[in-house]
Amino acid sequence: MIDGQNTHKTLLRGLRINDALSGALDPKLELVRIYPGNPVAEFLERNDNWRDHGRAGEIAALASNLVPPDNRDAAILRDFVPGVYTVLMQPANSATGVGIVGVDALN
């Protein structure tokens, strides 16, 4: 949930844990906005490989601990307006594995 009056620049990351645990996992993120009282969520965007994101240059310029370590990791950099959102992580390649979703407020 994003509250207040201003936009919030936020980085969402779908990360593989490590090859031993992740196996062939290729994470994909999907971002949706939820409107309370409305049963239908609004799809906003998806990303499979972070370097394919429209703002990949901005992501690459972030502090090194925020840049996804593997090109197969997913990332979404967005200026969120106040509202309720959810991010889903699932495998892009139908594989199974272990991953984690990171949410980092940048401002």
Order of alpha helices (4+ residues) and beta strands (2+ residues): beta-alpha-beta-beta-alpha-beta-beta-beta
